[in-house]
């Protein structure tokens, strides 16, 4: 387990010093990314200008990496979810890089993580149904560079999704 440094966060080999107010700002933004700067300042106990300066510093420091809406997958026709474990034939730097670059082009992969040990990767995939997943599996995932083996499991129910970070 890695140590946790409550007063600082390492971002791209820089240290970003955060205090309790910065953490409050982040917690509020995780709950509502569309909150107005006025409401944010009030909730964290700052006046408008200092709150705005802190927010911009968090963005510039790479702590806040973007703002995006949360979309209900089923509401846009994506009702099928699977986790696909990928083992590569060879984990040399070139093979891993080629796989990572290729998986970026697979739109149905909504999250991809490199793992220690076997398997090498875990992909979170959404499609409209089982048939669409089978086509994706056969036509795209199995043809990604360096793939030795794919193993998938179907998601029955999502219990926790997009939980805010524990600040």
N, C-alpha and C positions, 0 to 999 in steps of 0.2 A: 504494500500500500504506500502511495506517495504521501509525503507530508503536506499538510494544508497550512498555508501562511495567511492568517486572517487579515492582516493589514496590507497585503500586497498580492498582486496577480502578475505572473510572468506572461507577457504578451510579445511574441516574436522576438525573443531574447532581450526585451526591455522589461523593466519593472514598472508597473502602474500602481501607484500608491492610492489605496482606497480607504475611505473612512466609513463610518456608519451611515452618513447621509448619502454617499455614493451608492452604498448597498440598498438604501431605501429607494433611491431613484431607479435602480435596476429592477428591484422587486415590483415597483409600481408599473414600470414599462412592460414587464413580463405579463402582468395581469391585463393591461390595456395599452397596447402599443400606439393607440390613436389618442391618448389622453392629451389635452391641451397643455402647453407649457405653464399656463396660469394654474390649472388644476393640479398639475404635477408639483409645482412650487408649494402650493398650499398643503398638499398631502405630506410632503417631506419637511415642511417647516422652514422654508427659505423664501426670500423675496424673489421676484421674477428674474432679475439680472444674474445673481449668483447661481440660481438653478439652471439658467440657460447656459452659463459658462461651464458648469460642471457637466451638463449634458453634452455639450460640444467636445469637452475634453475626453469624456468616455467614448465618444464616437471616434475622435482623432487618435486616441490611444489603442484602438482596435478592440476595446471591450465590447462595445455595441457594434455588431457587424451588419445590421440591416433591420428593416421593418417589413413585415409581410403579414397578410391576412391568414387566418386559419380557415381552411375550406373543408367542409364535410365531404369526404370522398364519395360516400353513397349518394349524396345529393347531385353529384356530377357524373353519376353512372359507373363509378369505380367501386364495385361491391365485393371484389375478391382480393384477398391479401395473402401473401405467402412470404416465407423466409427461405432464401436459397443459400445453401452453404457451398462454397467453391473451393476445390483443391486444385492447385496448379501443378503441372508436370514438373516444373522447375521454378524455384523462387529466386533466381538470379535477378539482379537489379533491372536488367533490360526487360525480362519477362513480366516482372511485377509492374513496371512502368507501362508497358504495352497494354496489359490487362486493365490497369487503372484508367488509362486514357480512353480505351474502348468502352468501358462500362459507363463513362460519362455521357456517351451518346445514346444510351438506352433509357428513354424517357420514363418507362414503367418502373425503373429502379429509383425509389424515392430516398433511399439511404443505403450507403455502401460503407462497410467498415473492414479494415484489414485487421486480422487477428493474429495473436501469437499461437504457434503450434498448428495443429491440423483440425479443422480446415483453415485455409488461408484467408478467406473472405466470407463475410455475411452480407447478403443483399436483402433489402426489404423491398418487395415488389407489390404493386397494385395493378389490377386489370379489371375489366368489366365483369368477367365471369371465368369459369374453369376452362372453357374452350379457348378464350383469349390467352390465358396463362399458358396452356399447352403449346399454342402457336409461338408465343414469346420464348418459351423454354426451348423448343425444337429449332426455331429459326434464328434466334439471336443469342440467348444465353449460352447454349451449348457450343456456339461458334465463336465465342470470345477468345482472344489469343491466349494460348497456353493452358486452356482448361483440360484437366485430367478427369475430374469427377464433379458432378453436381448432385446435391442432395437437397430435397426441399421438404418443408413442412408447411401445412396450411394453417392460417390463423383462424381460430374458431371465433375469438372475441377479443377485442382490444379493451384491456382493463385500465391502463394508464397510457395516455398519448400526449405528447407535447407538454409534459409537466414542467412547470417553471424550475429553474435551477435553485437549489437550496442555498440561498444567500444568507 
